[in-house]
Amino acid sequence: MTPTRREALGASALALAAMTTTPTSATSQSAQPAGPAAPTPAVTGPLSRFIAGAQGLAIDEETLDLGRRHILDTLASAVACRDLEPSVLARRFALDQSGDARKSAVTILATREKAAMIDAVFASAMTAHGAEINDFIPSALVQPGPAIVSAAIALAEQRRLSGKAVLKAVIVGYEIAGRLPKALGRGNLVRSGLANHGIAPTFGVAACAAALIGLPEDRIGDVLTYCSQQASGSWQWMIDVEHVEKSFVFAGMGARAGLQAALFVEHGFRGVRENLDQPTGFMNQGMFTGPNSDLDRASLVERLGERWEMPLTAYKKYPTGGPTQPAVEGLLRLLPELDKDRISSVRIEMPGRWQAFRDAAMPALNLRYLTAIILIDRKLDFVSAQSLERMHGDAQVKALMAKVDVAHDPAQEAGPGQERVESARVIVTDLDGTRREAFVPYVTGFPSHPMSKAEAEEKARGLLTPTLGRERTEALIRQVWDLDNMPNAGDLSAMIAT
């Protein structure tokens, strides 16, 4: 009689055991090598308590207010980017996949269209990072808002969760997203080719979602292990041209993967609950523990719930990449004195990865392009900053780009142990030799010089009003400032729907 599949598997297991079993003896038992020691400090327990206890955290008012500001900033970004290509493509994908969903359907941000939860959150996150205008954590190289806020509002819409619950969960999500890359080691991540921008939103969204769903402490380890399995993202986003892959890596991918991790566990999925503390687990792979490692496990849990990442989260004052902002501001300061037809050369000196911003294929990251359109338009607007067509097809732009150089200035680099700086010196020389110079040590919005509440509000107003109109914009701003008293934070999606 032919054996059943179960019998065949059982026989195979017995055969394998017979081949690998060593005769039992005192000698053979004492010769067994000890397994690798568990890494320290243990992080799963503190993270689990923090995430599961999110709704009971005593968060100070300053941090809560920063949370409200960043939620508003993200909603404004979604509205402004609604019709850009990354947003349109993601929305089309989500609607094709599940636009006829009746169960668990939620709104895609900045639209009136609905898709199944994970598809809608994916599209919302891609929309909110459709261009270079949303928030970022420079010390972690992470842009948390699009993924985390999208997931939080979708869960609130589906489950009728309060604004107070959403606010606390979003802050917890930012906390994990901001801490994780620094714990893994920013140098390790660069050397491994694993992008901060992809892995951090995955864990941040999962933490936010787990806090909103109300997963118990003993199940958070399962959430973290499914995040570890999905942690991904390549630094090749640096050579993306059209911002579509970048929107996926920075926002859509993490939103989808992190939300899935939390929902998996809610539906009973289990895994290696202590994976972050296992000798062979995610944090202890060779790419994080090899030569020259800057792994810092302790920073993942040190003063958790006391010291927050929110004050380290920056705003983008201009619709361009973070490190380009000081140069943009320097040019705008000098602009009243400049005549594009009389310029011989423009030199921009900056710290960090200067070459990336000299040669970037993406318009909003290319300082030579941004300089040209500022000189031509006498301003910098959202649409032109994203325009590939203008970058490659405008002869006047190309002629001015040829006069612009970007160079490294070692003197602007932060010293050992100091926080990353973002500064720039702009030097414009006219045909007659006249030289004008502006040094910008920082742009308002960077953590060292944060935007005030009024400035954050004004930025949001500028992005929202052209689409929503003045009345709807002011209503949204008032509602976000009063988020703690909002019975159903999912209603925010209707307030920005177009």
Secondary structure, 3 states (H helix, E strand, C coil): CCCCHHHHHHHHHHHHHHHHCCCCCHHHHHCCCCCCCCCCCCCHHHHHHHHHCHHHCCCCHHHHHHHHHHHHHHHHHHHHCCCCHHHHHHHHHHHHHHCCCCCCEEECCCCCCEEEHHHHHHHHHHHHCCCCCCCEECCCCECCHHHHHHHHHHHHHHHCCCHHHHHHHHHHHHHHHHHHHHHHCHHHHHHHCECHHHHHHHHHHHHHHHHHHCCCHHHHHHHHHHHHHHCCCEHHHHHCCCCHHHHHHHHHHHHHHHHHHHHHHHCCCCCCCCHHHCCCCHHHCHHHHCCCCCCCHHHHCCCCCCCCCHHHCECCCCCCCHHHHHHHHHHHHHHHHCCHHHEEEEEEEECCCHHHHHHCCCHHHCHHHHHHHHHHHCCCCHHHHCCHHHHHHCHHHHHHHCCEEEEECHHHCCCCCCCCCCCEEEEEEECCCCEEEEEECCCCCCCCCCCCHHHHHHHHHHHHHHHHHHHHHHHHHHHHHCHHHCCCCCHHHHHCCC
